[in-house]
Every structure is written in structure tokens, then in C-alpha cells.
Amino acid sequence: MKTMKAALLAGVFTAPAMLAGLAAAPADAQELRVFVGGQQRPDVMRPLLDMYQEQNPGVTVELEVGGATSELQQQYLTTVLTSQDDAIDIFLIDVVRPAQYAAAGWAEPLDSYLGEQRDDVLAEYLPVYADADVVDGQVVALPAFADSMFLYYRADLLDKYGFEPPATWGELIEQAKAIQEGEGNDALQGLSYQGAAIEGANCTFLVPYWGAGGTLRNADGEVDIDEDAVMQAFEFLLSTIEEGVTKQNIAEVGTDDTRKEFQAGNVVFAINWGYAWNRFQNDDDSQVKGNVGVVPLPAFEGGQPATCIGGWQWAVSAFSSEKEAAYDLVRFLSGPTGSEHLAVNASNLPARPDMYEDPDVLEANPWFEFALPVVVTAQSRPQTPRYPEVSDTIRTNVNAVLAGIKSPEDAIAEIEAGLQRIMR
């Protein structure tokens, strides 16, 4: 598209119709292409881009959609950006990716565009997200939306059996089993989470690992794996299978599988990200509409709850031929209008703290009132240019344990050896 546009402007095509079309187009017309993943609600993104076009008549914004998971998006963008293709101007990247994109030279540093407003702009966001987007002192992206894992539950079923939302993992298992037995429905799962070898499986493991007191680095920044905490995390996850609380093939379940199964009314408790709330409450095919509760994730008995931070960031391609215009669109998308639109229409948690007091946002998402403290205290996966290798090491081992093809002891050894090699 951009090549053809350049050819037209150079006068390669001289047919009268072509010339007439060029004469009618604004002299400063610009085309931008934005890439998002399939799970990031392109149906919600499109109206937001339309708003920008209405405010900037000389700009046309195309939306490209691809990849249902963070990994698939990453594979596609790696192909495009490794070839230095200018086909994409702006893209969403996972909160774990800025260091990688900075090291590869794929994301355009935004400092020169932000100018003297740099620090003031960063101060508009929750510190954990502003920090994630600054690599070696340079701003490589701006926050699109925040995210964190929460526990969704069937409020109607908990009410029916006289349960309050569980505060511990033990309570969750007990409640799930009681409801499954009481309902007598073999298709009803007690708990669903992400066991497939995808990015979500890292958080599936890290949440109970952190909750058991584990860390990945010590105070000196060295890799430090707590084997006891790893074993406790694996024992808990395996117990959900052994107790019949999760399905036997949980190792095949991805993020949106959990969402779809809960939405169909086939799950009592579900661990998922913020986007799920809007789908549960508003999708036409939702069988749980009006019967969904959401609370912070449980803790181990006597311990503190932990959750995994998520979220996505808007980045400008280092190979874009329209960097100034792309930056302007990123400022719009990451600003108050973009944040409110995504919160109201997609249940995306804002990366801007002021949005948690916005009446329209709270009307659409009443549960946001307790979400901010959870998001602020959520823990981050390792920030490293080699994060894809870290991710692969953890998620493949977690998946193998859940699939029953690797022992927890072997997984612990492989995770520790892998992280020692990658993060040294």
C-alpha cells in the first residue's frame, strides 16, 4: 500500500482517473497501520481508531489483526520487524516485551517526541507500567492498558450453597468439590486455569510459587530458585487434577478456553485476566450474565496472595515511514480517551490511576473499585531482553508436569538450570 502510494505521488501512473484521485486527496494525507492481536478486541479497537480519524481528517488508520495469543503475535511481529518491513507503524506488545524490542532495535525510542513533557507523561501512569516501558533510560512504549489475574466465580452457585468467595486455595478446592457433587453435573468443572504451553502458563505457575514465598532473583540480582516453593506450587496444581476439580486435560487449556468454558456455565471458579468480565456480562451467548463475581486470587493458608501483572503497551515501529504521525496516534491511544474507551467497552484495566475514579468506567466495571490495589501490588515477570527464552523454559516445564509427562523434581532441575544459563 505504501509502495503504491509513493509510486502514485511520483507520477508513475498518469491515467486521468488516477490524477483526478490524487488531486482530490489532501496534500498531507497519511496512512497508518496498527497491529493488534485477535484477543485484544479488534471490534472495540476499530471505533477508537475511527474517533482518531474523525479528529484528524488527513489520516487514515488501518487495523491489522493476527495471533490469538501473546506468542503468536510475537512470532508474527518478529518476522515483520526482523525484515525491517515498514508495513506496520504501531503495534501492541506484551508488558514483558519492551526490553526485548529495545535490544533488537524494533521499537522507536519516544523520548525525542515526548520532549520536555517526558517525565510528566510517564507520571500519568501507574509506576509499574511506566517503569516497564523505560529501558536503559529510554521510553520504548506507552501503556495501553493494565492487567492482572483475578478469580472469577459463579455467584449464583456460591449463594446456593452458602459459600463466601474463598480466601485460600484449600477453601477453593473444598467449595468446588462440594458444588460439583451437589450439582451432579459431570460437565461442571470446579476450577479452570491456563495449563497449555502458552505465556499464561508462566503465571499459572508463578502465582502459587510467589504465594509460597518463592522468588526468581535474590537481592544481588542472581537467579535464585526456591525448590521448596516450586514443589509447593506444583503439588497444588497437580492436586486440582487429582481431586477432580480441574479437567484431566488442563494441560491443553488456553486463556480464552477458560473464558469460553466459564461463559458457557461449565465452570465454578476461573482464573483469568481482566478482559473476561466484559465478555461474561455482555456477550449475547453468555450463560452466566448477572451471576459473575470477581475477587483477588486466594492465598495458601497463613500466606499472602500473589498475582501476576499483565498488560499491553503501544509501540512505534522503528521502521515506520510515518513516525511522527504514529507517535501522535500512540499518544491518543494511551491517553484518557483511549484508556476510558477500552475500560468501558472491553473491561481493560486502565494503566492510568485517575480512571479508577471515572464514573463511566466504574458503571461499566463495578469490580474495578478493588482492582487498583491488586494491580499495583502484582508482581512482574523477569524484565530481560531474553524473556522469550525465560518464558519457554518455564511454560514448557509447567505444561509437561500438568500433562503428566515430567515429574516436578525434573521440572525444577530444568527450570533452575535454564534460568541460570539465560539470566546469568
N, C-alpha and C positions, 0 to 999 in steps of 0.2 A: 504493500500500500504506500509506504513512504517513498520507495524507489520510483513507483509510478508517478507519485505527486511531484517528485523532483524532475522527472522527465517532462511532465506537462509544463512545469514552470520554465524549463529550459527551451521549450518550443519544439521539442522533438515531434509532437503531434500537432498538425496545423489544420486539421479539418475544421470548418466553420463551427460545427456544433461544439467541438472541443474548446475553441477560442471563446465562444459565447459563454460556455460554462465557466471558464476562467475569469472572464470579465465580470461575471455576476458574483464570484466568490470574494469575500473580504481579503484585502491585501495581506493582512496579518493572520489569516486562518491557520489554525494549528490543530494537529491531530495527536491525541494521546491514547495509549493503550494501557489498561490497568489489568493486572492478572490477580485473580483470587482463586481459592480452592472451592471445590464443589460443596464442602460442608460449611462454608462461610457465607451462606445465604445470598447467592447472587441475585435472587429475587428482591432482596432488601437493598443490596448494593446499587442496583440499577437506578432506582428512584433517587438515591443520594447523588449519583453522578449526573442525573438529569437536572437536579437542583443547581449543581455547579454550572452546567451548560447554560441554563437559563440566566444565571448571573454573569456569564462570560460568553456572549454570543459568538465570539470569534474562535471558540474552542469546541472541538468535537471529541468526545471521550468514548472509546470503545471498551467493552468489558470482555475479557477472555477468562474462561473458566476451565479448570482442569485439576485433577487429582482429588480423591476423596479423603486422603489422609495427609498429614504433615510430610510423611516420607515420599509419597507420590508427587506432591507439589515440589519437594526438594529435588527429586530426580529430574523433573521437567526443567526447573529453573537452572539446575546445574548444566544441563545440555545447552540451553539457550545462552547462558552467560559465559560458559567456557568458550563458546564460539564467538563471543563478543557481538552477538546479534543485537541490533537496535530495535527489534520488533516490539519489545516491551519497554515501556517507560517507567512504570510504577508497579511494585508487587508487594504482597503481604508476605512477611517472613515470621516464623515462629519465634517466640521470645528467647529461645535457646540458640538462635542462629546469628545474631549480629556479629559476634567475634569471628565466626567463620566467613561471613560475607566481607568483613573489613579486611581480613587477612588475604582473601582471594582477590581483593580489588573489584568486587562486583557491585558494591553499594557506593553511590556517590556521597562523599562527606558533605554534610549540610551546613557546616559552620560558616562558610562564606556567604551563604544565602540568608542565614539567620542573623548574621552581623552582630551589632551591639545588643540585639534582643535575645541572644542565645540563652543566657542564664535565666532570663525572665520567662522565656518559653518553656524551658525544662522544668521550672518551678511550678508550672501549671499542672504537672502530672504527679501521680503517686511516686515517691522516691525510688521504689524498687524498679519501676518501669523506666524512669529517666536514667537510672544507673545502668540498666541493661542495654540501653541504646547508645551509651558512650563507651567507645573502645579506644584505648590508648589516647585519651583526651579528645577524640573526635566524635561528633554526633553522626552516627551512620543510619539512623532511622528515627521516626517519631511514633509514639504509641497510637495504635488503632483502638484496641480495647483490651481490657484486663481479663483474667480468667482464673479460676481456681476450682478444685474438685470439691463437690458437696455430696451430701447424702439425700437423695430423693426417696420419699416413701409414700405408700398408699394410705392417705389419711383416713379414708373410709374403712379400711381393714384394721388399722390400729385402733380406731374408735370402736369398731365392732367387738374387738377382743379386749378392750380396756387397757391398751398399752399407751404409754408415753413414748415419744421418739427415743431410741436407745442412745445412751451416753457412752457405752463401752461396746467393744466388739463382741464380748461374751453375751451381753444383753441382746445385741442384734441377732446373733445366731439362735438364741433361745426364742425370741419373738418370731423370727422367720419360721422356725420349725413348728411352733405352736399354730401359727396361721396356716401354714401348708397342710398340717394334719387336720385342722378344723375345717378348712375349705374342701378337703378331699378331692382336690383337682390336681391330677398328675402333671398338668402343663404349667402349673403355677410355680415359678422359681422364687426362692426366698431372697436371693441376692444376685445381682448381675454387675460385673465389672469387666475391664478390658484385659483379657489374657492372651490375645493374639500378639504376634511378634511385631507390634507397631509401637510408636512413640508412647502411646497411652500405657503400655505395659511397664515402662520405666516408672511412671507414677504409681501404678498398681503395686509395685514393689517398694518404692521409696516411702510411700505414706506409712505403711506399718514399720518399715525399717527405721525411719526417723522417729516414729512414735515409740519404738523400743530403745531410743537413745542413740541410735547409730548416726555416724557422720561419714562423709567421703574423704574429707581432708582434716588434718589436725591443725593446731594453731600456727604451725610453721608452713602451712600450705602443702604439706606432703600427703600423699594418698594414705589413708588410714581407715581400713575396713574393720568394723566391729563384727567379728564372726558370730558372737552370741546373738547380736541384734539381727543379723542376716538369718540365722536359724529360726529365731522367733517369728520373723516376718514370713518365712517360707512355711513354717508349721501352721501359722494362722491361715494362710491362703489355701494350703492343702486341706486343712480341716473343713473349709467351706465345701470342698468337693466330697470329702469322706462323709460329712454329715448330711449330704444331700441338699444343702442349702443353695449351692450353685449347680448349674448343669454340668454333667460329666465332661462335656467338650468345651469347657470355659476357655481352653487354650485356643479356640477358634473365634472367640468373640471380640469384635472391634468396637470402637467408640459408638458409632451410630447403630450398631446391632443392639447395644444396651438401650439406647434411646428408643428404638423401634419396639423392642420387646416390652419395655415398661409402658410405652404409649399404647400398646395393644392390650394392656391389662394383664399381662402374664408375669409380672414381677412385683414382689412386695417392696424390696429395697433396691435402689440402683445408685451406683457411684458414677457420677458424670459431671461434665462441665456446665457452666452457666447457661449456655445456649439452649439446653434441653428444656428449661422451664417454659419458654415461649412456645415450643413445639407441643409440649404436653397440654398446655392450656388453650392453644389457638388453632392447632391443625384440625381440619374438618374430620379426619378419621380417628382422632384421639378418643380412646375409650376411658381415659382417666380424667377428663376435663372436670375441673372443680373439685377433684379429690386428691390433689397432689400437695404434699408437704415437703419442705426442704430445710435441712439443718446442717450445721458443721459436721464433719466426719467424726465418728466415735474415737475413743482412746482405748488403750489397754488399761486394765484395772490398775489404778494407782498411778497412771502415767498421764502425760499431756497429749491432746490430739495434735495431729500434724496434717498438713495438706500440701499439695503440690501446686506451685504457681504456674499459670499458663498465660496465654495472651498472644496477640499478634501486633506486628509493627509495620508501618508504611515505609518503604524504602524507594529511593530513586535509583534507577539503573545507571551504573557508571558509563554505560554505552548508549544511553538515550541521546537522541539528536535534539531533544526539546527539554533540556534540563531545567531551565528557568521556569517554563510553564509547568513542568512536572512537579517542581518544588512547590509552586503556588497551589496546585491541586492537593498535594500532601498536607499542606498547612490547613486547607479547608477540611479535608477528611479527618485530620487529627484534632481539629478544633471543636468548639462547643456544638456546632450544628451537626457535625459528623458523629460525635460521641452520643448526643441525645438521640439522634435518629437510630443508631444501631442498638442503643439500650431499649428504646421504646418498641421497636419493630422486630428485633432479633434477640432480645434478652441478653445482649452482650454487656458484660460488666464494664463500666467506664474505667478508664485509666486516669480520669480527671476527678479528684475528690469532690469538687463542687457539685458534680452531677448526682451524687448520692443524696442531695437535698432538693433536687429538682422535682417539683410536683408531678409533672408529666411522666418522668422516669419512675417515680415511686408508685404512681397509679397503675402503670403497666406491670411493674415488678415489685409488689409489696414486700417480698422477701429480701430485697436489696438493703432494707434497714439494718439487717445484721451482717450483710455480706462484707462491708468495708473492713471491719476488724479482722475478718478471716483472710481477706486478700492481702492486707498489709502484713500480716504475720506469716503468710505462707512461705515455704522455703523454695529456693531456686535450684534447679538442676545445674550441674557444673557449667560455668561460662569458660569455654575454651574453643579455639579455632578447630580443634579436633573433636568437637562434640559428636559428629556423626559416628565416629568410632566408639566413643563412650556409650552412646545410645545403643549401638549394635551389640556391644558386649553385654550390657545389662538386659536388654529386652529379649535377646535370643536365649539367654540362660534362664530367665524367668519363664518364658514360654515353654522351654524344654522341661522344666520342673513341673509346671502345671499340666503338661501333656503326659507326664509320667515316663519320659524317656531319659531323664537325667536325675540323679539324686541331688538333694540340697547340698550335700557335702562337696560333690564335684562342681556344682554351680558356684559355690562360694569360692573354691580354689580358682576357677576360671575367671570369675569377676575380679577377684583381687589381682591376679597375675595380669589380666588385660588392662586394668586401670593403672597399675604400676608402670606398665610399658607405655601407655598412651599419655598419661598425665604427669610423667616424671619431669 
